[in-house]
Amino acid sequence: MAKIKFKSDEEYLTHFEGLIDSLRHIARDYGYCAYGLSYKDYSGKTVISLDYYDVKLDSMVSWDLVKEVGVAVRRFKNKEVLLFRGETVITHKQIKYLKEIELQVS
């Protein structure tokens, strides 16, 4: 599956609307403020950003946030979208493992 090249910002925003909405809700739950397609903490540091087909998380975010964003990315159902924590790609299997650990602790 090839990545779609968007003709306009509006077309891009429409295509990613579901993922953007999910990220907005997650960021709000964690107390982050929206700045375009980025979310920053109280000190102004970007912790979540959507960069074309990449969802980038700061390397210092909690694994709970990684898990929630990972689930949102997978629910978006576009295998071209990648999730990064710092410079590391977070895979579907890693998200599944984080969810399993949460269930075992409960």
Jmol script that loads the backbone (N, CA, C; Angstrom):
load data "model"
ATOM      1  N   MET A   1       0.848  -1.178   0.000  1.00  0.00           N
ATOM      2  CA  MET A   1       0.000   0.000   0.000  1.00  0.00           C
ATOM      3  C   MET A   1       0.893   1.240   0.000  1.00  0.00           C
ATOM      4  N   ALA A   2       0.718   2.095  -0.975  1.00  0.00           N
ATOM      5  CA  ALA A   2       1.533   3.301  -1.092  1.00  0.00           C
ATOM      6  C   ALA A   2       0.908   4.444  -0.304  1.00  0.00           C
ATOM      7  N   LYS A   3       1.771   5.289   0.206  1.00  0.00           N
ATOM      8  CA  LYS A   3       1.285   6.450   0.938  1.00  0.00           C
ATOM      9  C   LYS A   3       0.608   7.406  -0.026  1.00  0.00           C
ATOM     10  N   ILE A   4      -0.514   7.958   0.405  1.00  0.00           N
ATOM     11  CA  ILE A   4      -1.269   8.911  -0.401  1.00  0.00           C
ATOM     12  C   ILE A   4      -0.542  10.249  -0.378  1.00  0.00           C
ATOM     13  N   LYS A   5      -0.432  10.880  -1.536  1.00  0.00           N
ATOM     14  CA  LYS A   5       0.106  12.240  -1.584  1.00  0.00           C
ATOM     15  C   LYS A   5      -1.093  13.174  -1.628  1.00  0.00           C
ATOM     16  N   PHE A   6      -1.166  14.055  -0.658  1.00  0.00           N
ATOM     17  CA  PHE A   6      -2.321  14.935  -0.524  1.00  0.00           C
ATOM     18  C   PHE A   6      -2.112  16.216  -1.311  1.00  0.00           C
ATOM     19  N   LYS A   7      -3.190  16.676  -1.957  1.00  0.00           N
ATOM     20  CA  LYS A   7      -3.129  17.885  -2.773  1.00  0.00           C
ATOM     21  C   LYS A   7      -3.212  19.149  -1.937  1.00  0.00           C
ATOM     22  N   SER A   8      -3.795  19.038  -0.746  1.00  0.00           N
ATOM     23  CA  SER A   8      -3.940  20.222   0.099  1.00  0.00           C
ATOM     24  C   SER A   8      -3.921  19.813   1.566  1.00  0.00           C
ATOM     25  N   ASP A   9      -3.718  20.811   2.419  1.00  0.00           N
ATOM     26  CA  ASP A   9      -3.762  20.561   3.864  1.00  0.00           C
ATOM     27  C   ASP A   9      -5.145  20.090   4.285  1.00  0.00           C
ATOM     28  N   GLU A  10      -6.160  20.630   3.654  1.00  0.00           N
ATOM     29  CA  GLU A  10      -7.535  20.256   3.990  1.00  0.00           C
ATOM     30  C   GLU A  10      -7.790  18.783   3.678  1.00  0.00           C
ATOM     31  N   GLU A  11      -7.284  18.311   2.557  1.00  0.00           N
ATOM     32  CA  GLU A  11      -7.441  16.909   2.181  1.00  0.00           C
ATOM     33  C   GLU A  11      -6.714  16.010   3.193  1.00  0.00           C
ATOM     34  N   TYR A  12      -5.523  16.419   3.631  1.00  0.00           N
ATOM     35  CA  TYR A  12      -4.759  15.688   4.636  1.00  0.00           C
ATOM     36  C   TYR A  12      -5.534  15.622   5.948  1.00  0.00           C
ATOM     37  N   LEU A  13      -6.051  16.762   6.407  1.00  0.00           N
ATOM     38  CA  LEU A  13      -6.793  16.819   7.667  1.00  0.00           C
ATOM     39  C   LEU A  13      -8.060  15.971   7.613  1.00  0.00           C
ATOM     40  N   THR A  14      -8.723  15.961   6.474  1.00  0.00           N
ATOM     41  CA  THR A  14      -9.927  15.150   6.308  1.00  0.00           C
ATOM     42  C   THR A  14      -9.583  13.664   6.388  1.00  0.00           C
ATOM     43  N   HIS A  15      -8.494  13.267   5.724  1.00  0.00           N
ATOM     44  CA  HIS A  15      -8.091  11.856   5.715  1.00  0.00           C
ATOM     45  C   HIS A  15      -7.732  11.366   7.122  1.00  0.00           C
ATOM     46  N   PHE A  16      -7.037  12.189   7.883  1.00  0.00           N
ATOM     47  CA  PHE A  16      -6.561  11.808   9.211  1.00  0.00           C
ATOM     48  C   PHE A  16      -7.472  12.274  10.343  1.00  0.00           C
ATOM     49  N   GLU A  17      -8.671  12.700  10.020  1.00  0.00           N
ATOM     50  CA  GLU A  17      -9.586  13.262  11.015  1.00  0.00           C
ATOM     51  C   GLU A  17      -9.798  12.357  12.225  1.00  0.00           C
ATOM     52  N   GLY A  18     -10.022  11.072  12.000  1.00  0.00           N
ATOM     53  CA  GLY A  18     -10.256  10.141  13.103  1.00  0.00           C
ATOM     54  C   GLY A  18      -9.055  10.019  14.026  1.00  0.00           C
ATOM     55  N   LEU A  19      -7.864   9.928  13.446  1.00  0.00           N
ATOM     56  CA  LEU A  19      -6.651   9.825  14.253  1.00  0.00           C
ATOM     57  C   LEU A  19      -6.377  11.119  14.999  1.00  0.00           C
ATOM     58  N   ILE A  20      -6.559  12.242  14.342  1.00  0.00           N
ATOM     59  CA  ILE A  20      -6.341  13.548  14.980  1.00  0.00           C
ATOM     60  C   ILE A  20      -7.284  13.712  16.163  1.00  0.00           C
ATOM     61  N   ASP A  21      -8.536  13.314  15.981  1.00  0.00           N
ATOM     62  CA  ASP A  21      -9.525  13.417  17.060  1.00  0.00           C
ATOM     63  C   ASP A  21      -9.117  12.538  18.246  1.00  0.00           C
ATOM     64  N   SER A  22      -8.653  11.317  17.969  1.00  0.00           N
ATOM     65  CA  SER A  22      -8.210  10.420  19.046  1.00  0.00           C
ATOM     66  C   SER A  22      -7.013  11.004  19.788  1.00  0.00           C
ATOM     67  N   LEU A  23      -6.049  11.535  19.053  1.00  0.00           N
ATOM     68  CA  LEU A  23      -4.876  12.137  19.687  1.00  0.00           C
ATOM     69  C   LEU A  23      -5.264  13.338  20.536  1.00  0.00           C
ATOM     70  N   ARG A  24      -6.222  14.121  20.059  1.00  0.00           N
ATOM     71  CA  ARG A  24      -6.686  15.291  20.807  1.00  0.00           C
ATOM     72  C   ARG A  24      -7.272  14.873  22.154  1.00  0.00           C
ATOM     73  N   HIS A  25      -8.087  13.823  22.159  1.00  0.00           N
ATOM     74  CA  HIS A  25      -8.696  13.348  23.398  1.00  0.00           C
ATOM     75  C   HIS A  25      -7.651  12.789  24.361  1.00  0.00           C
ATOM     76  N   ILE A  26      -6.716  12.022  23.844  1.00  0.00           N
ATOM     77  CA  ILE A  26      -5.666  11.456  24.689  1.00  0.00           C
ATOM     78  C   ILE A  26      -4.817  12.579  25.285  1.00  0.00           C
ATOM     79  N   ALA A  27      -4.418  13.531  24.451  1.00  0.00           N
ATOM     80  CA  ALA A  27      -3.595  14.651  24.929  1.00  0.00           C
ATOM     81  C   ALA A  27      -4.322  15.436  26.008  1.00  0.00           C
ATOM     82  N   ARG A  28      -5.601  15.681  25.807  1.00  0.00           N
ATOM     83  CA  ARG A  28      -6.397  16.415  26.798  1.00  0.00           C
ATOM     84  C   ARG A  28      -6.446  15.642  28.116  1.00  0.00           C
ATOM     85  N   ASP A  29      -6.602  14.328  28.057  1.00  0.00           N
ATOM     86  CA  ASP A  29      -6.634  13.503  29.272  1.00  0.00           C
ATOM     87  C   ASP A  29      -5.326  13.594  30.057  1.00  0.00           C
ATOM     88  N   TYR A  30      -4.224  13.780  29.354  1.00  0.00           N
ATOM     89  CA  TYR A  30      -2.915  13.878  30.007  1.00  0.00           C
ATOM     90  C   TYR A  30      -2.518  15.317  30.318  1.00  0.00           C
ATOM     91  N   GLY A  31      -3.379  16.270  30.002  1.00  0.00           N
ATOM     92  CA  GLY A  31      -3.122  17.659  30.346  1.00  0.00           C
ATOM     93  C   GLY A  31      -2.242  18.414  29.369  1.00  0.00           C
ATOM     94  N   TYR A  32      -2.135  17.932  28.139  1.00  0.00           N
ATOM     95  CA  TYR A  32      -1.314  18.601  27.134  1.00  0.00           C
ATOM     96  C   TYR A  32      -2.163  19.581  26.331  1.00  0.00           C
ATOM     97  N   CYS A  33      -1.522  20.628  25.827  1.00  0.00           N
ATOM     98  CA  CYS A  33      -2.202  21.667  25.051  1.00  0.00           C
ATOM     99  C   CYS A  33      -1.925  21.473  23.564  1.00  0.00           C
ATOM    100  N   ALA A  34      -2.948  21.707  22.747  1.00  0.00           N
ATOM    101  CA  ALA A  34      -2.822  21.555  21.299  1.00  0.00           C
ATOM    102  C   ALA A  34      -2.196  22.791  20.672  1.00  0.00           C
ATOM    103  N   TYR A  35      -1.276  22.552  19.745  1.00  0.00           N
ATOM    104  CA  TYR A  35      -0.661  23.583  18.913  1.00  0.00           C
ATOM    105  C   TYR A  35      -0.609  23.023  17.507  1.00  0.00           C
ATOM    106  N   GLY A  36      -1.678  23.223  16.744  1.00  0.00           N
ATOM    107  CA  GLY A  36      -1.758  22.627  15.414  1.00  0.00           C
ATOM    108  C   GLY A  36      -1.891  21.121  15.537  1.00  0.00           C
ATOM    109  N   LEU A  37      -0.966  20.401  14.928  1.00  0.00           N
ATOM    110  CA  LEU A  37      -0.977  18.942  14.995  1.00  0.00           C
ATOM    111  C   LEU A  37       0.029  18.421  16.016  1.00  0.00           C
ATOM    112  N   SER A  38       0.399  19.293  16.954  1.00  0.00           N
ATOM    113  CA  SER A  38       1.308  18.930  18.046  1.00  0.00           C
ATOM    114  C   SER A  38       0.630  19.194  19.377  1.00  0.00           C
ATOM    115  N   TYR A  39       1.114  18.520  20.397  1.00  0.00           N
ATOM    116  CA  TYR A  39       0.594  18.704  21.749  1.00  0.00           C
ATOM    117  C   TYR A  39       1.786  18.900  22.669  1.00  0.00           C
ATOM    118  N   LYS A  40       1.713  19.938  23.491  1.00  0.00           N
ATOM    119  CA  LYS A  40       2.846  20.312  24.338  1.00  0.00           C
ATOM    120  C   LYS A  40       2.468  20.214  25.809  1.00  0.00           C
ATOM    121  N   ASP A  41       3.490  19.987  26.642  1.00  0.00           N
ATOM    122  CA  ASP A  41       3.267  19.952  28.081  1.00  0.00           C
ATOM    123  C   ASP A  41       3.296  21.376  28.631  1.00  0.00           C
ATOM    124  N   TYR A  42       3.168  21.503  29.938  1.00  0.00           N
ATOM    125  CA  TYR A  42       3.092  22.818  30.567  1.00  0.00           C
ATOM    126  C   TYR A  42       4.350  23.659  30.355  1.00  0.00           C
ATOM    127  N   SER A  43       5.498  23.014  30.094  1.00  0.00           N
ATOM    128  CA  SER A  43       6.746  23.762  29.896  1.00  0.00           C
ATOM    129  C   SER A  43       6.965  24.161  28.438  1.00  0.00           C
ATOM    130  N   GLY A  44       6.067  23.740  27.556  1.00  0.00           N
ATOM    131  CA  GLY A  44       6.180  24.087  26.141  1.00  0.00           C
ATOM    132  C   GLY A  44       6.900  23.053  25.304  1.00  0.00           C
ATOM    133  N   LYS A  45       7.245  21.925  25.897  1.00  0.00           N
ATOM    134  CA  LYS A  45       7.935  20.856  25.177  1.00  0.00           C
ATOM    135  C   LYS A  45       6.924  20.006  24.415  1.00  0.00           C
ATOM    136  N   THR A  46       7.195  19.746  23.147  1.00  0.00           N
ATOM    137  CA  THR A  46       6.305  18.917  22.332  1.00  0.00           C
ATOM    138  C   THR A  46       6.423  17.463  22.772  1.00  0.00           C
ATOM    139  N   VAL A  47       5.279  16.874  23.129  1.00  0.00           N
ATOM    140  CA  VAL A  47       5.275  15.485  23.585  1.00  0.00           C
ATOM    141  C   VAL A  47       4.587  14.547  22.595  1.00  0.00           C
ATOM    142  N   ILE A  48       3.650  15.069  21.810  1.00  0.00           N
ATOM    143  CA  ILE A  48       2.962  14.284  20.782  1.00  0.00           C
ATOM    144  C   ILE A  48       2.886  15.141  19.525  1.00  0.00           C
ATOM    145  N   SER A  49       3.199  14.556  18.373  1.00  0.00           N
ATOM    146  CA  SER A  49       3.029  15.302  17.124  1.00  0.00           C
ATOM    147  C   SER A  49       2.670  14.340  16.002  1.00  0.00           C
ATOM    148  N   LEU A  50       1.906  14.840  15.073  1.00  0.00           N
ATOM    149  CA  LEU A  50       1.553  14.088  13.870  1.00  0.00           C
ATOM    150  C   LEU A  50       2.309  14.743  12.728  1.00  0.00           C
ATOM    151  N   ASP A  51       3.240  14.001  12.154  1.00  0.00           N
ATOM    152  CA  ASP A  51       4.101  14.513  11.092  1.00  0.00           C
ATOM    153  C   ASP A  51       3.908  13.643   9.855  1.00  0.00           C
ATOM    154  N   TYR A  52       3.037  14.100   8.965  1.00  0.00           N
ATOM    155  CA  TYR A  52       2.647  13.366   7.764  1.00  0.00           C
ATOM    156  C   TYR A  52       2.085  12.004   8.164  1.00  0.00           C
ATOM    157  N   TYR A  53       2.792  10.910   7.986  1.00  0.00           N
ATOM    158  CA  TYR A  53       2.284   9.586   8.357  1.00  0.00           C
ATOM    159  C   TYR A  53       2.892   9.079   9.664  1.00  0.00           C
ATOM    160  N   ASP A  54       3.632   9.908  10.359  1.00  0.00           N
ATOM    161  CA  ASP A  54       4.298   9.492  11.586  1.00  0.00           C
ATOM    162  C   ASP A  54       3.681  10.165  12.803  1.00  0.00           C
ATOM    163  N   VAL A  55       3.405   9.362  13.825  1.00  0.00           N
ATOM    164  CA  VAL A  55       2.993   9.897  15.120  1.00  0.00           C
ATOM    165  C   VAL A  55       4.232   9.805  15.996  1.00  0.00           C
ATOM    166  N   LYS A  56       4.708  10.968  16.441  1.00  0.00           N
ATOM    167  CA  LYS A  56       5.951  11.013  17.202  1.00  0.00           C
ATOM    168  C   LYS A  56       5.670  11.396  18.648  1.00  0.00           C
ATOM    169  N   LEU A  57       6.226  10.603  19.554  1.00  0.00           N
ATOM    170  CA  LEU A  57       6.116  10.859  20.987  1.00  0.00           C
ATOM    171  C   LEU A  57       7.504  11.190  21.521  1.00  0.00           C
ATOM    172  N   ASP A  58       7.551  12.066  22.491  1.00  0.00           N
ATOM    173  CA  ASP A  58       8.812  12.368  23.154  1.00  0.00           C
ATOM    174  C   ASP A  58       9.330  11.097  23.818  1.00  0.00           C
ATOM    175  N   SER A  59      10.633  10.953  23.889  1.00  0.00           N
ATOM    176  CA  SER A  59      11.224   9.729  24.457  1.00  0.00           C
ATOM    177  C   SER A  59      10.965   9.581  25.958  1.00  0.00           C
ATOM    178  N   MET A  60      10.538  10.657  26.606  1.00  0.00           N
ATOM    179  CA  MET A  60      10.330  10.612  28.057  1.00  0.00           C
ATOM    180  C   MET A  60       8.868  10.381  28.458  1.00  0.00           C
ATOM    181  N   VAL A  61       7.952  10.214  27.501  1.00  0.00           N
ATOM    182  CA  VAL A  61       6.548  10.010  27.866  1.00  0.00           C
ATOM    183  C   VAL A  61       6.368   8.640  28.516  1.00  0.00           C
ATOM    184  N   SER A  62       5.324   8.520  29.304  1.00  0.00           N
ATOM    185  CA  SER A  62       5.066   7.265  30.020  1.00  0.00           C
ATOM    186  C   SER A  62       4.635   6.163  29.049  1.00  0.00           C
ATOM    187  N   TRP A  63       4.843   4.924  29.466  1.00  0.00           N
ATOM    188  CA  TRP A  63       4.422   3.800  28.646  1.00  0.00           C
ATOM    189  C   TRP A  63       2.896   3.712  28.572  1.00  0.00           C
ATOM    190  N   ASP A  64       2.194   4.259  29.558  1.00  0.00           N
ATOM    191  CA  ASP A  64       0.730   4.304  29.491  1.00  0.00           C
ATOM    192  C   ASP A  64       0.286   5.165  28.318  1.00  0.00           C
ATOM    193  N   LEU A  65       0.945   6.313  28.130  1.00  0.00           N
ATOM    194  CA  LEU A  65       0.620   7.188  27.004  1.00  0.00           C
ATOM    195  C   LEU A  65       0.975   6.501  25.688  1.00  0.00           C
ATOM    196  N   VAL A  66       2.108   5.832  25.643  1.00  0.00           N
ATOM    197  CA  VAL A  66       2.516   5.106  24.428  1.00  0.00           C
ATOM    198  C   VAL A  66       1.453   4.075  24.070  1.00  0.00           C
ATOM    199  N   LYS A  67       0.978   3.350  25.084  1.00  0.00           N
ATOM    200  CA  LYS A  67      -0.039   2.319  24.856  1.00  0.00           C
ATOM    201  C   LYS A  67      -1.328   2.935  24.297  1.00  0.00           C
ATOM    202  N   GLU A  68      -1.795   4.012  24.911  1.00  0.00           N
ATOM    203  CA  GLU A  68      -3.040   4.636  24.457  1.00  0.00           C
ATOM    204  C   GLU A  68      -2.920   5.182  23.041  1.00  0.00           C
ATOM    205  N   VAL A  69      -1.816   5.840  22.747  1.00  0.00           N
ATOM    206  CA  VAL A  69      -1.613   6.375  21.394  1.00  0.00           C
ATOM    207  C   VAL A  69      -1.464   5.221  20.403  1.00  0.00           C
ATOM    208  N   GLY A  70      -0.764   4.173  20.809  1.00  0.00           N
ATOM    209  CA  GLY A  70      -0.601   2.999  19.942  1.00  0.00           C
ATOM    210  C   GLY A  70      -1.928   2.356  19.585  1.00  0.00           C
ATOM    211  N   VAL A  71      -2.798   2.249  20.554  1.00  0.00           N
ATOM    212  CA  VAL A  71      -4.134   1.692  20.299  1.00  0.00           C
ATOM    213  C   VAL A  71      -4.896   2.601  19.321  1.00  0.00           C
ATOM    214  N   ALA A  72      -4.795   3.910  19.507  1.00  0.00           N
ATOM    215  CA  ALA A  72      -5.473   4.855  18.603  1.00  0.00           C
ATOM    216  C   ALA A  72      -4.928   4.738  17.182  1.00  0.00           C
ATOM    217  N   VAL A  73      -3.620   4.566  17.051  1.00  0.00           N
ATOM    218  CA  VAL A  73      -3.008   4.418  15.722  1.00  0.00           C
ATOM    219  C   VAL A  73      -3.511   3.142  15.063  1.00  0.00           C
ATOM    220  N   ARG A  74      -3.570   2.054  15.806  1.00  0.00           N
ATOM    221  CA  ARG A  74      -4.030   0.778  15.231  1.00  0.00           C
ATOM    222  C   ARG A  74      -5.514   0.831  14.870  1.00  0.00           C
ATOM    223  N   ARG A  75      -6.312   1.513  15.685  1.00  0.00           N
ATOM    224  CA  ARG A  75      -7.746   1.637  15.372  1.00  0.00           C
ATOM    225  C   ARG A  75      -7.982   2.470  14.124  1.00  0.00           C
ATOM    226  N   PHE A  76      -7.029   3.337  13.795  1.00  0.00           N
ATOM    227  CA  PHE A  76      -7.128   4.147  12.580  1.00  0.00           C
ATOM    228  C   PHE A  76      -7.034   3.260  11.335  1.00  0.00           C
ATOM    229  N   LYS A  77      -6.443   2.080  11.475  1.00  0.00           N
ATOM    230  CA  LYS A  77      -6.384   1.048  10.442  1.00  0.00           C
ATOM    231  C   LYS A  77      -5.706   1.501   9.155  1.00  0.00           C
ATOM    232  N   ASN A  78      -4.565   2.140   9.310  1.00  0.00           N
ATOM    233  CA  ASN A  78      -3.744   2.487   8.165  1.00  0.00           C
ATOM    234  C   ASN A  78      -2.335   2.036   8.517  1.00  0.00           C
ATOM    235  N   LYS A  79      -1.891   0.959   7.880  1.00  0.00           N
ATOM    236  CA  LYS A  79      -0.597   0.369   8.223  1.00  0.00           C
ATOM    237  C   LYS A  79       0.582   1.251   7.837  1.00  0.00           C
ATOM    238  N   GLU A  80       0.340   2.294   7.086  1.00  0.00           N
ATOM    239  CA  GLU A  80       1.406   3.218   6.708  1.00  0.00           C
ATOM    240  C   GLU A  80       1.773   4.163   7.861  1.00  0.00           C
ATOM    241  N   VAL A  81       0.873   4.329   8.825  1.00  0.00           N
ATOM    242  CA  VAL A  81       1.121   5.234   9.951  1.00  0.00           C
ATOM    243  C   VAL A  81       2.040   4.525  10.946  1.00  0.00           C
ATOM    244  N   LEU A  82       3.147   5.183  11.267  1.00  0.00           N
ATOM    245  CA  LEU A  82       4.113   4.626  12.210  1.00  0.00           C
ATOM    246  C   LEU A  82       4.095   5.427  13.508  1.00  0.00           C
ATOM    247  N   LEU A  83       4.350   4.726  14.609  1.00  0.00           N
ATOM    248  CA  LEU A  83       4.415   5.349  15.924  1.00  0.00           C
ATOM    249  C   LEU A  83       5.862   5.319  16.391  1.00  0.00           C
ATOM    250  N   PHE A  84       6.365   6.471  16.818  1.00  0.00           N
ATOM    251  CA  PHE A  84       7.729   6.581  17.319  1.00  0.00           C
ATOM    252  C   PHE A  84       7.707   7.061  18.763  1.00  0.00           C
ATOM    253  N   ARG A  85       8.583   6.520  19.568  1.00  0.00           N
ATOM    254  CA  ARG A  85       8.866   7.050  20.908  1.00  0.00           C
ATOM    255  C   ARG A  85      10.333   7.427  20.871  1.00  0.00           C
ATOM    256  N   GLY A  86      10.594   8.712  20.817  1.00  0.00           N
ATOM    257  CA  GLY A  86      11.950   9.170  20.557  1.00  0.00           C
ATOM    258  C   GLY A  86      12.296   8.791  19.125  1.00  0.00           C
ATOM    259  N   GLU A  87      13.376   8.078  18.938  1.00  0.00           N
ATOM    260  CA  GLU A  87      13.789   7.633  17.598  1.00  0.00           C
ATOM    261  C   GLU A  87      13.414   6.181  17.325  1.00  0.00           C
ATOM    262  N   THR A  88      12.724   5.539  18.271  1.00  0.00           N
ATOM    263  CA  THR A  88      12.405   4.120  18.172  1.00  0.00           C
ATOM    264  C   THR A  88      10.986   3.905  17.663  1.00  0.00           C
ATOM    265  N   VAL A  89      10.841   3.030  16.675  1.00  0.00           N
ATOM    266  CA  VAL A  89       9.517   2.665  16.174  1.00  0.00           C
ATOM    267  C   VAL A  89       8.874   1.721  17.182  1.00  0.00           C
ATOM    268  N   ILE A  90       7.627   2.008  17.531  1.00  0.00           N
ATOM    269  CA  ILE A  90       6.858   1.143  18.427  1.00  0.00           C
ATOM    270  C   ILE A  90       5.932   0.302  17.559  1.00  0.00           C
ATOM    271  N   THR A  91       6.067  -1.012  17.665  1.00  0.00           N
ATOM    272  CA  THR A  91       5.307  -1.917  16.811  1.00  0.00           C
ATOM    273  C   THR A  91       3.968  -2.300  17.441  1.00  0.00           C
ATOM    274  N   HIS A  92       3.121  -2.885  16.615  1.00  0.00           N
ATOM    275  CA  HIS A  92       1.819  -3.383  17.078  1.00  0.00           C
ATOM    276  C   HIS A  92       2.009  -4.439  18.170  1.00  0.00           C
ATOM    277  N   LYS A  93       3.003  -5.289  18.015  1.00  0.00           N
ATOM    278  CA  LYS A  93       3.258  -6.334  19.007  1.00  0.00           C
ATOM    279  C   LYS A  93       3.664  -5.736  20.350  1.00  0.00           C
ATOM    280  N   GLN A  94       4.421  -4.644  20.333  1.00  0.00           N
ATOM    281  CA  GLN A  94       4.809  -4.001  21.581  1.00  0.00           C
ATOM    282  C   GLN A  94       3.587  -3.402  22.287  1.00  0.00           C
ATOM    283  N   ILE A  95       2.682  -2.812  21.519  1.00  0.00           N
ATOM    284  CA  ILE A  95       1.454  -2.252  22.095  1.00  0.00           C
ATOM    285  C   ILE A  95       0.619  -3.374  22.699  1.00  0.00           C
ATOM    286  N   LYS A  96       0.513  -4.480  21.989  1.00  0.00           N
ATOM    287  CA  LYS A  96      -0.237  -5.638  22.493  1.00  0.00           C
ATOM    288  C   LYS A  96       0.374  -6.139  23.799  1.00  0.00           C
ATOM    289  N   TYR A  97       1.696  -6.185  23.876  1.00  0.00           N
ATOM    290  CA  TYR A  97       2.396  -6.609  25.087  1.00  0.00           C
ATOM    291  C   TYR A  97       2.097  -5.661  26.244  1.00  0.00           C
ATOM    292  N   LEU A  98       2.102  -4.355  25.991  1.00  0.00           N
ATOM    293  CA  LEU A  98       1.795  -3.376  27.039  1.00  0.00           C
ATOM    294  C   LEU A  98       0.367  -3.560  27.564  1.00  0.00           C
ATOM    295  N   LYS A  99      -0.555  -3.864  26.652  1.00  0.00           N
ATOM    296  CA  LYS A  99      -1.943  -4.104  27.072  1.00  0.00           C
ATOM    297  C   LYS A  99      -2.042  -5.368  27.914  1.00  0.00           C
ATOM    298  N   GLU A 100      -1.304  -6.421  27.536  1.00  0.00           N
ATOM    299  CA  GLU A 100      -1.319  -7.668  28.296  1.00  0.00           C
ATOM    300  C   GLU A 100      -0.760  -7.471  29.697  1.00  0.00           C
ATOM    301  N   ILE A 101       0.308  -6.704  29.813  1.00  0.00           N
ATOM    302  CA  ILE A 101       0.890  -6.421  31.129  1.00  0.00           C
ATOM    303  C   ILE A 101      -0.133  -5.692  31.997  1.00  0.00           C
ATOM    304  N   GLU A 102      -0.839  -4.740  31.404  1.00  0.00           N
ATOM    305  CA  GLU A 102      -1.856  -3.988  32.157  1.00  0.00           C
ATOM    306  C   GLU A 102      -2.939  -4.938  32.678  1.00  0.00           C
ATOM    307  N   LEU A 103      -3.366  -5.899  31.860  1.00  0.00           N
ATOM    308  CA  LEU A 103      -4.390  -6.840  32.281  1.00  0.00           C
ATOM    309  C   LEU A 103      -3.886  -7.755  33.401  1.00  0.00           C
ATOM    310  N   GLN A 104      -2.610  -8.145  33.350  1.00  0.00           N
ATOM    311  CA  GLN A 104      -2.057  -9.013  34.376  1.00  0.00           C
ATOM    312  C   GLN A 104      -1.956  -8.294  35.721  1.00  0.00           C
ATOM    313  N   VAL A 105      -1.653  -6.996  35.686  1.00  0.00           N
ATOM    314  CA  VAL A 105      -1.519  -6.214  36.900  1.00  0.00           C
ATOM    315  C   VAL A 105      -2.882  -5.974  37.544  1.00  0.00           C
ATOM    316  N   SER A 106      -3.914  -5.864  36.725  1.00  0.00           N
ATOM    317  CA  SER A 106      -5.269  -5.572  37.238  1.00  0.00           C
ATOM    318  C   SER A 106      -5.824  -6.660  38.090  1.00  0.00           C
TER     319      SER A 106
END
end "model"
wireframe off; spacefill off
backbone 0.3
color backbone group
